[in-house]
């Protein structure tokens, strides 16, 4: 428990890397054209594809913390999952809420909600790590939700649902293969 509290006091470093990595992921697939990177990086300009910019950098930062910094415990994966979900909800819920109230959300709103989501996700992660007891139920829930999200991101990259939220706003196509 003490390790989590000490690491949480230095969370700004993780937050900075999370934001930089998330923003860099926006162009990762476009810059490389490597199909496998399309699973973790937006393959088009649909709203859905941008969820990857929040989820996968959070997972990578979490993996680095786990292996290199030695953060352990059954609530670690749960806190990572909860922080990732918070990041997604604050970022993309904020964009949708803005769109419903004000109208079309422009780049400033997207970047601002991304920053707010990153902060909310990291704060929730560290709060959970510092203030919960280890639990096998937390571990199981973390594994299940994270696994489901990984599966959905992979599936929807290659077999994209034909709904507006998944349609590329520039080309009108869906997914990595640009199907109409």
PyMOL commands that set and color helices and strands:
alter all, ss='L'
color gray80, all
select helices_A, chain A and resi 2-9+11-32+35-39+48-67+74-101+107-131+136-158+164-166
alter helices_A, ss='H'
color red, helices_A
deselect
rebuild
show_as cartoon
